[in-house]
Amino acid sequence: MSSEVRQVWWSRPLGNVLWLFITFVCFTLRKRVRGNVERLRETQSIVALWHNNIFVPCYFYRYVIRGKVGMSMLTSASKDGTMLSTVANNYGMRTVRGSGHRRGVVGFIDMLRELKGGMSMCITPDGPKGPRYHCHPGVIKLASMSGLPITPLRFHYGACLRMRTWDRFHVPLPFSRVELEICEQISVPKGLTDEELDSYCAELEKSLGGD
């Protein structure tokens, strides 16, 4: 498995343009948060959301949640991951580069290091290539090894575009409504069997929902 992080010269400039676009759209949205926002803001956890919802969470973390605990985000080691990493960095978040397809083991170790250093960690369990709404076991293993709970996040849009990508990526329309739902945390014990791992994956899928 390669440990290479891919990027080209235009990845970061395009990431900055994307950050400006996201900031403009999110500024116009009518935003609402439902659930235990204080716990998300003040305590460390592993934050999970579906890949098609990654347009708005960095903005929410910086300007709506105003998190007191530092947040790091897992992004892929691809060129697209470099753009997303630039966006997250511009919102004051740190990033770990890796996925099951590339730099997976190194990325997992880096995530554990971030958690042990007091950061929260944001992960898309079905990313970066799907299948859509299918939880890969990495997030469950990370929670089991770190002892930290998983906080599932769901986003509800009043109006959005759905791109023709594998995840049907959601882009909210300017001036529309968006609601962040902070779901009940999931605590994962250590030393999981394969059957228990599958069970917690199914529980997280149910919590995150779908279309």
DOKOL-161593 format. One record per residue: residue in one letter; x, y, z of N, C-alpha, C in turn. Coordinates in steps of 0.05 Angstrom, whole numbers, padded with zeros to 5 digits, always signed. Atoms other than C-alpha are relative to their C-alpha. Layout:
aXYZXYZXYZ ...
! end
This chain:
m+00017-00024+00000+00000+00000+00000+00017+00025+00000 s-00017-00024+00003+00029+00067-00021-00004+00019+00024 s+00001-00021-00021+00046+00120+00031+00001+00027-00012 e-00002-00025+00014+00046+00174-00022-00024+00018+00004 v+00021-00020+00000+00005+00238-00014+00001+00014-00027 r+00000-00011+00027-00016+00261-00084-00010+00029+00001 q+00009-00027+00004-00020+00334-00102+00013+00011-00025 v-00011-00014+00023-00009+00379-00162+00000+00029+00006 w-00004-00028-00006+00008+00452-00166-00026+00016+00005 w+00025-00014-00002-00065+00473-00174-00018-00009+00023 s+00018+00010-00020-00093+00433-00116-00006+00020+00022 r+00004-00019-00021-00082+00485-00062-00013+00026-00009 p+00015-00024+00009-00102+00547-00103-00029-00006-00005 l+00028+00007+00005-00165+00511-00125-00015-00005+00027 g+00012+00003-00026-00177+00492-00052-00007+00026+00013 n+00006-00027-00011-00174+00566-00033-00025+00011-00013 v+00024-00009+00014-00225+00582-00087-00025-00014+00011 l+00023+00015-00011-00270+00526-00061-00007+00010+00027 w+00006-00011-00027-00263+00553+00010-00016+00026-00002 l+00015-00025+00003-00286+00622-00013-00029-00005-00009 f+00027+00007+00009-00346+00591-00049-00016-00011+00022 i+00014+00012-00023-00365+00549+00011-00008+00021+00021 t+00005-00021-00019-00359+00609+00057-00023+00018-00008 f+00022-00017+00010-00404+00651+00013-00027-00014+00003 v+00026+00015-00001-00458+00597+00007-00009-00003+00028 c+00008+00006-00027-00457+00579+00080-00008+00025+00015 f+00008-00025-00013-00460+00652+00102-00029+00007-00006 t+00027-00007+00008-00526+00659+00065-00021-00019+00011 l+00020+00021-00008-00558+00596+00094-00014+00008+00026 r+00015-00002-00025-00611+00597+00148+00007-00025+00016 k-00012+00023-00014-00576+00553+00199-00013-00006+00026 r+00011+00008-00026-00603+00513+00257+00015-00025+00009 v-00013+00023-00012-00572+00463+00305-00019-00013+00019 r+00018+00015-00018-00611+00409+00341+00017-00022+00014 g-00015+00020-00014-00581+00364+00395+00018+00012+00021 n-00017-00008-00022-00528+00368+00449+00025+00015-00011 v-00022-00015+00012-00485+00424+00420+00022+00005+00019 e-00021-00005-00020-00448+00437+00485+00019-00023+00002 r-00018+00024-00001-00421+00366+00487+00018-00001-00024 l-00017+00000+00025-00398+00371+00415+00021+00022+00002 r-00018-00023-00001-00367+00439+00429+00023-00004+00020 e-00019-00001-00023-00331+00423+00494+00013-00027+00006 t-00012+00026-00006-00314+00348+00495+00010-00013-00025 q-00013+00014+00021-00270+00305+00453-00016-00025-00010 s+00014+00023+00011-00302+00253+00406+00009-00005-00028 i-00004+00006+00028-00299+00221+00338-00025+00007-00015 v+00024-00010+00014-00347+00258+00293-00003-00014-00027 a+00005+00015+00025-00379+00218+00236-00023+00012-00015 l+00021-00010+00018-00419+00242+00177+00005-00013-00028 w-00002+00011+00026-00433+00216+00107+00016+00018-00019 h-00018-00015+00018-00386+00237+00051-00015+00022-00016 n+00014-00020+00016-00440+00274+00012-00009+00025+00016 n+00007-00024-00016-00449+00323+00070+00024+00017+00008 i-00024-00014-00010-00378+00350+00074+00002+00029-00010 f-00001-00028+00010-00396+00417+00040-00001+00020+00024 v+00005-00020-00021-00418+00452+00105+00013-00005+00027 p-00009+00003-00028-00387+00420+00168+00023+00016+00009 c-00023-00016-00009-00321+00458+00168-00009+00028+00007 y+00011-00026-00006-00360+00524+00165-00015-00001+00027 f+00015+00003-00025-00406+00499+00220+00018-00001+00024 y-00018+00003-00022-00348+00480+00264+00012+00027+00008 r-00014-00025-00006-00315+00548+00258-00019+00022+00010 y+00017-00024-00005-00375+00596+00259-00026-00006+00014 v+00026+00006-00012-00436+00559+00286+00005-00015+00026 i-00007+00015-00025-00410+00507+00336+00020+00015+00017 r-00022-00015-00014-00349+00549+00354+00013-00019+00020 g-00011+00021-00017-00315+00487+00380+00023+00009+00018 k-00022-00005-00018-00270+00493+00441+00021-00021-00001 v-00019+00022+00004-00238+00426+00427+00009+00001-00029 g-00010+00000+00027-00192+00425+00367-00010-00023-00017 m+00011+00020+00017-00217+00387+00307+00020-00007-00023 s-00016+00009+00022-00177+00346+00257-00018-00017-00019 m+00017+00014+00020-00207+00316+00193+00016-00019-00017 l-00012+00019+00018-00189+00254+00154-00007+00007-00028 t+00004-00004+00029-00180+00269+00080+00016-00021-00015 s-00014+00020+00016-00157+00223+00025+00028+00011-00008 a-00027-00007+00009-00085+00223+00000+00000+00008-00030 s+00002-00007+00028-00110+00241-00070+00002+00030-00004 k+00000-00029+00007-00109+00308-00107-00025+00013+00011 d+00024-00011-00012-00181+00319-00085+00003+00004+00030 g-00005-00003-00028-00159+00307-00014+00016+00024+00007 t-00016-00024-00004-00108+00363-00020-00018+00024+00000 m+00019-00023+00001-00164+00411-00039-00016+00001+00025 l+00016+00001-00024-00207+00389+00019+00017+00007+00025 s-00018-00006-00022-00148+00393+00066+00005+00031+00001 t-00003-00030+00000-00137+00466+00044-00024+00014+00011 v+00025-00012-00011-00210+00482+00058-00001-00003+00030 a+00001+00004-00029-00207+00451+00127+00021+00017+00015 n-00021-00017-00012-00141+00486+00144-00009+00029+00002 n+00009-00028+00000-00172+00553+00125-00021+00005+00020 y+00020-00002-00021-00227+00540+00175+00012-00006+00028 g-00013+00005-00026-00176+00527+00231+00001-00029+00009 m-00001+00029-00007-00179+00451+00228+00026-00012-00010 r-00023+00015+00009-00121+00403+00222-00010-00024-00017 t+00008+00022+00017-00121+00345+00173+00020-00023+00002 v-00015+00024+00003-00096+00274+00169-00005-00011-00028 r+00003+00009+00027-00083+00246+00100+00002-00031-00001 g-00001+00029+00003-00101+00174+00085-00028-00011-00004 s+00025+00014+00004-00155+00124+00067+00006-00030-00002 g-00004+00029+00003-00166+00049+00059+00014-00006-00026 h-00012+00005+00026-00142+00056-00013+00029+00009-00002 r-00027-00011+00002-00079+00096-00002+00008+00011+00028 r-00011-00010-00025-00037+00109+00060-00018-00006+00024 g+00020+00007-00020-00088+00073+00103+00011-00005+00027 v-00012+00006-00026-00044+00046+00159+00012+00024+00012 v-00013-00025-00010-00004+00110+00165-00021+00020+00009 g+00022-00019-00008-00068+00151+00166-00013-00008+00026 f+00013+00010-00025-00098+00107+00221+00017+00007+00024 i-00019-00006-00022-00036+00115+00264+00000+00030+00006 d+00001-00029-00003-00038+00191+00252-00025+00008+00014 m+00025-00007-00014-00111+00193+00274+00002-00006+00029 l-00003+00007-00028-00095+00157+00338+00018+00020+00014 r-00018-00020-00011-00039+00207+00350-00015+00026+00005 e+00016-00024-00004-00086+00265+00340-00019-00002+00024 l+00019+00004-00022-00137+00236+00388+00015+00000+00027 k-00015+00001-00025-00084+00222+00441+00011+00028+00007 g-00009-00027-00005-00062+00294+00433-00022+00019+00008 g+00022-00016-00010-00131+00319+00454-00018+00011-00022 m+00017-00010+00022-00162+00332+00385-00024-00018-00002 s+00022+00017+00011-00230+00309+00361+00007-00006-00028 m-00007+00009+00027-00230+00273+00295-00026-00002-00016 c+00023+00001+00018-00279+00281+00237+00005-00020-00023 i-00003+00021+00020-00289+00221+00191-00025-00004-00016 t+00023+00008+00017-00334+00202+00133+00002-00031-00003 p-00002+00029+00000-00347+00127+00144-00003-00013-00027 d+00004+00012+00027-00367+00115+00071+00020+00011-00020 g-00018-00012+00019-00311+00156+00040+00027-00014-00002 p+00005-00020+00021-00273+00169-00003-00014-00010-00025 k+00011+00011+00025-00302+00121-00055-00025-00018+00004 g+00024+00015-00005-00362+00088-00022+00003-00030+00006 p+00026-00007+00010-00407+00051-00028-00014+00021+00017 r+00014-00021-00014-00453+00108-00009-00016-00012+00023 y+00014+00007-00025-00482+00102+00062+00008-00028+00010 h-00010+00025-00011-00440+00041+00077+00024+00006+00018 c-00021-00006-00020-00398+00045+00140+00023-00020-00001 h-00024+00016-00001-00328+00019+00133+00009-00003+00029 p-00005+00005-00028-00300-00010+00198+00021+00017+00013 g-00022-00015-00011-00243+00039+00207-00008+00018+00023 v+00010-00018-00021-00284+00089+00248-00007-00015+00025 i+00007+00016-00023-00309+00034+00294+00026-00009+00014 k-00025+00009-00011-00238+00007+00304+00014+00024+00014 l-00013-00024-00013-00213+00078+00319-00013+00006+00026 a+00014-00005-00025-00267+00088+00372+00007-00021+00021 s-00007+00022-00018-00251+00020+00402+00028+00003+00012 m-00028-00002-00009-00176+00032+00406+00005+00026+00016 s-00004-00026-00014-00181+00105+00430-00016+00003+00025 g+00018-00002-00023-00237+00095+00480-00018+00025-00001 l+00017-00024+00003-00273+00157+00453-00026-00007-00014 p+00026+00006+00013-00347+00158+00433-00001+00011-00028 i+00006-00010+00027-00372+00169+00362-00024+00018+00002 t+00022-00019+00001-00416+00230+00351-00010+00002-00029 p+00010-00001+00028-00459+00220+00288-00013+00027-00005 l+00012-00025+00008-00479+00283+00251-00017-00004-00025 r+00017+00001+00023-00537+00289+00203-00006+00028-00009 f+00007-00026+00011-00551+00348+00157-00025-00002-00016 h+00026+00000+00014-00621+00365+00132-00001+00026-00016 y+00000-00023+00017-00627+00412+00073-00028+00008-00010 g+00025-00009+00011-00686+00454+00052+00000-00002-00030 a-00003+00002+00030-00660+00456-00020+00029-00003-00006 c-00028+00004+00006-00596+00429-00049+00002-00013-00028 l-00007+00014+00024-00564+00405-00113+00013-00027+00008 r-00012+00026-00005-00545+00332-00116+00017-00007-00025 m-00018+00003+00022-00484+00321-00159-00001-00029-00011 r-00001+00027+00012-00475+00262-00206+00026-00014+00006 t-00023+00014-00010-00421+00230-00164-00009-00025+00014 w+00007+00025-00013-00418+00163-00129-00016+00004+00025 d+00014-00005-00026-00444+00195-00064-00024+00018-00003 r+00021-00020+00004-00495+00243-00096+00005+00024+00018 f-00010-00022-00017-00456+00300-00064-00020+00023+00002 h+00020-00021-00005-00501+00353-00033+00012+00028+00001 v-00008-00028+00000-00491+00427-00047-00025+00017+00006 p+00024-00016-00007-00542+00471-00010-00002+00025-00017 l+00004-00024+00015-00572+00527-00050+00002+00025+00017 p-00002-00025-00016-00555+00598-00027-00027+00009+00011 f+00024-00011-00014-00606+00628+00022-00021-00021+00007 s+00018+00022-00008-00638+00560+00034+00004-00006+00030 r-00002+00008-00028-00646+00525+00102+00017-00025+00002 v-00015+00024-00006-00598+00475+00132-00001-00004+00031 e+00001+00007-00029-00605+00439+00199+00021-00021+00006 l-00019+00020-00010-00549+00403+00235-00013-00015+00024 e+00011+00017-00022-00575+00345+00278+00023-00015+00013 i-00021+00014-00015-00526+00321+00331-00013-00024+00013 c+00014+00024-00009-00546+00249+00344+00013-00010+00026 e-00010+00012-00025-00536+00207+00407+00027-00014-00005 q-00027+00012+00003-00464+00185+00417-00001-00030+00002 i-00003+00029+00000-00443+00113+00406+00026-00007+00014 s-00025+00009-00014-00393+00083+00455+00007-00028-00009 v-00009+00026+00011-00352+00025+00429+00021-00012+00019 p-00019+00013-00019-00317-00024+00476+00025-00009-00014 k-00025+00011+00011-00247-00051+00466-00003-00030-00006 g-00001+00029+00005-00232-00120+00438-00024-00011-00014 l+00024+00008+00014-00288-00126+00388+00004-00026-00016 t+00000+00022+00019-00304-00191+00352-00008+00010-00027 d+00009-00008+00027-00318-00190+00277-00030+00005+00000 e+00030-00003-00001-00393-00198+00292-00007+00027+00014 e+00006-00025-00015-00392-00140+00342+00008+00024-00017 l-00008-00021+00018-00354-00097+00292-00021+00006-00021 d+00022-00003+00019-00408-00109+00240-00024+00012+00012 s+00023-00011-00014-00461-00094+00291+00002+00030+00005 y-00004-00029-00005-00431-00026+00309-00001+00015-00026 c+00002-00013+00026-00424-00010+00235-00029+00004-00007 a+00029-00002+00006-00498-00024+00226-00013+00021+00017 e+00012-00020-00018-00515+00019+00287+00007+00028-00009 l-00008-00027+00010-00475+00078+00259-00015+00007-00026 e+00015-00005+00024-00508+00070+00191-00028+00008+00006 k+00027-00007-00007-00576+00072+00223-00002+00028+00012 s+00000-00026-00013-00558+00133+00264+00004+00023-00020 l-00006-00020+00020-00531+00171+00204-00022+00002-00021 g+00022-00001+00019-00591+00153+00161+00009+00001-00029 g-00005-00003+00029-00595+00166+00086-00020+00018-00012 d+00019-00017+00015-00638+00198+00033-00029-00006+00009 
! end
